[in-house]
Amino acid sequence: MLKLIAFLAAAVVGFLVAFSFTARDEIGAEVERKLDEDFIPQCIARAQFPPELEAKKPQICGCMKSEFDTRRLKLTDAFGDKKAEMQEVTQACARLYS
């Protein structure tokens, strides 16, 4: 009887652990997809460029999105060790349209 209880407890814990990882991965994938879809509109709305580049925001943000995709960078990489690379991309795209 004790073995049966231990087995059931292990099964329940295993199920809960597996389910929680699956849900977290699905949520993470959804957030990543949404960030990717909304990148250009959010960039246009929030980017702070010099006044002479304000009219070029859509092109600059499109350039940034394209280059981030090419380099397989995610928006969240800006908070990690790839921040400098993302800043370089942003500056290069701004120079391209200045």
N, C-alpha and C positions, 0 to 999 in steps of 0.2 A: 504494500500500500504506500509506503514512504517513497519507493522508487517511482510510482505512478504520479504522486504529487510533485516530486522533483522534476519529472519529465514534463508535466503540464506547465509548471512554473517556468521551466527553461523554454518551452515552446512559446508561451505568451510573451516572455521577455524578448526572445528572438524575433517574433512577429512585430512587436512594437519597435524594436530597433530598426529592422528592415523597412518598416513602413515609414518611420520618421526620416530616414535617409532618402527614400524615394520621394516623399513629399517635398523635402528641402531641395532636392535636385530639380524637381519640376518647377517649384517656385523660382529658383535661381535662373532656370532657363527662360521662364516667362519674363522675369525682370530684365534679363539680358536682351531679349527680343524687343521689349518695349523701349529700352534705352537706345537700341540700335535704330528702331523705327523713328523715334522722336528726336534723334540727334540734330538734324539740320534745323528744324523749327526751334528747338530749345537753344541751339547755338546762336541763331539769329536774334532771338529774344534776349539772351543773357550775355553774349560776348561784349567785351568792352574794348573797342578799337579806337584809335585816334579819329577825330571828327572827319578827316578827309577820306577815311576808309568805311564810314558808316554805310554808304550806298553800295559798297562792295561786299557787305556781310554775306549775302546768299552765295556768292562765288567763293569767298574765303572758306565758309563753313562747308561747302561742297568739296572743295579741295582737301580740307582737313579730313572729312569723312572718307574720301577716296584713299587718302594716304594712310589713315588709320587702318582701313580694311586691308590694304596691300601689306602693311606691316603686321597685321593680325593684332592690333592694339585694341583694347576695350576701354571704354570711358573710365572704368574703375581703375585702370592702370595709372591714372593721373595721381592716385593716392599712394602709389607704391614706388618701386625702384625704376619704373619706366617714365617717371614724371619729366625728367630732362629730355628724353626723346620726344615726348608728346609736345613739350614746349618748343623744341626745334621745329617740329612739323608745323605748329601753329605760326611760328615766326616766318618760316619759309613760305607758307601759303599767303600770309599777309604781305610779304615782300613781293610775291608774284603779282599781286593785284594793286600794288602801290604805285 
